[in-house]
């Protein structure tokens, strides 16, 4: 799995994040990333707005 953050490709180890919904990387702690599980959940439940008070710890 990879994503683009400010024009940089960042690769994640899918085995480490496959059971996650939202996560942070220990090297890029200022950003949160979501998995396909999260995107599917949002679409399935027709959620169109979220506000997070706190989301997990960096792994």
C-alpha positions, 0 to 999 in steps of 0.5 A: 500500500502506498499513498502520496503526501506532498508529492512524496510516495510513502510505502506502508507494510500491508501486513502491519496495517491490514487490520487497522482503520486509521493509523499513523506512521512512527516516522510521519507522526503529524499525519493520519492515514486510512486504509481501504477498510475505513474508506469502505466503511464511510461509503457503506454508511454514507458518512459525509462528515467526521470530527475526531477528538483523538485517534490512536497512537503512532505504530 
